[in-house]
Amino acid sequence: MLSGIQHIAFCERQYALIYIEQHWNENRFTAEGKILHERVDDFMKSESRGDVQFIRAVPLVSFQLGLYGKSDLVELHKTADEENAITIPGKLGFWNLIPIEYKRGVPKPTNCDILQLCAQAMCLEEMNQVHIPEGFMYYGMPHKRYQVSLDHNLRQEVREASLRMHDLFVRGHTPNPVYKKHCHSCSLFDICLPRSIEKGKDVIGYLENNLINSLE
């Protein structure tokens, strides 16, 4: 799923716990994020304001990346330039595609949210045979959206994250935890146990070191 890009960029173990082991646990942050997205989806699926069209919950797919999902919002801006634009049935002229991703809270210090936006743009590009140079992140705390340039480096990060997702998923592998300060904001903190499970230890090692030795 395309949403996995944000999770694996935030934490590979979080990605594996959610998408491979099928764990999920709500906390205040995930609940607020869910409410924000529901509010976005509660509006009409499409509407227009002059030379701007708004389409919500847009299905997305990229066969090159092996991803599928949906965009919170895609804005279509009317343009006189036919290049990198699409046509809309029943509408005159040409339209540029601009993806918008909604997140709760404030902008993060890492690229994890931006990579999800970039992945959405790359899906739209493949589906419509256009180039999308920019998108926007909207954050619920400042009630503000930020323009994002979808440059080569971001696109390469998306490709690498996608390959890593497929690798972990195919192998069914959950990486060991790496405890960091941001772990406390994760809803899977009590499932992951980043401070309790030391790097490099596994179940077999635990049995050998504790149970088997105690029987000798």
Secondary structure, 3 states (H helix, E strand, C coil): CCCHHHHHHHCHHHHHHHHCCCCCCCCHHHHHHHHHHHHHHHCCCEEEECCEEEEEEEEEEECCCCEEEEEEEEEEEEECCCCCCECCCCCCCEEEEEEEEEECCCCCCCCHHHHHHHHHHHHHHHHHCCCCCEEEEEECCCCEEEEEECCHHHHHHHHHHHHHHHHHHHHCCCCCCCCCHHHHHCCCHHHHCCCCCCCCCCHHHHHHHHHHHHHC
